[in-house]
Amino acid sequence: MDRFDHAFTALGQRINGLTLPERATSAPVPLASLIDKVNAAKRFYQPGVRR
């Protein structure tokens, strides 16, 4: 094993030893809020409604 192989192996071991960062979890959106948004969009796009 030459110096390059040794360094490459050591680097691979260091990478494998790393832990992945945890994903930040966001607060869930309330279902009522989503329904309100859908209903508002439906009212906005109804044909024949003046804006």
C-alpha positions as CSV (number, residue, x, y, z in Angstrom):
1,M,0.0,0.0,0.0
2,D,1.5,3.3,-1.0
3,R,0.9,6.7,0.6
4,F,-2.0,7.6,-1.7
5,D,-3.8,4.4,-0.9
6,H,-3.3,4.8,2.8
7,A,-4.5,8.5,2.7
8,F,-7.5,7.5,0.6
9,T,-8.5,4.7,2.9
10,A,-8.1,7.0,6.0
11,L,-10.3,9.6,4.3
12,G,-12.9,7.0,3.4
13,Q,-13.0,5.8,7.0
14,R,-13.4,9.4,8.3
15,I,-16.3,10.0,5.9
16,N,-18.0,6.8,6.9
17,G,-17.7,7.8,10.5
18,L,-19.6,11.1,10.0
19,T,-23.2,11.4,11.1
20,L,-25.7,13.1,8.9
21,P,-27.3,16.2,10.4
22,E,-30.9,15.9,11.5
23,R,-33.5,17.5,9.4
24,A,-35.3,20.4,11.0
25,T,-39.0,19.5,11.4
26,S,-41.5,22.2,10.8
27,A,-44.8,22.5,12.7
28,P,-47.6,20.7,10.8
29,V,-50.1,23.0,9.1
30,P,-53.6,22.6,10.6
31,L,-56.1,20.9,8.3
32,A,-58.6,23.7,8.8
33,S,-56.1,26.2,7.5
34,L,-55.5,24.2,4.4
35,I,-59.2,23.8,3.8
36,D,-59.7,27.6,4.1
37,K,-57.0,28.2,1.5
38,V,-58.6,25.7,-0.9
39,N,-62.1,27.3,-0.4
40,A,-60.6,30.8,-0.9
41,A,-59.0,29.7,-4.2
42,K,-62.2,28.1,-5.4
43,R,-64.1,31.4,-4.7
44,F,-61.5,33.3,-6.5
45,Y,-61.6,31.2,-9.7
46,Q,-65.4,30.7,-9.9
47,P,-66.6,31.7,-13.5
48,G,-68.8,34.7,-13.7
49,V,-67.6,36.3,-10.4
50,R,-66.4,39.8,-10.8
51,R,-63.1,40.7,-9.1
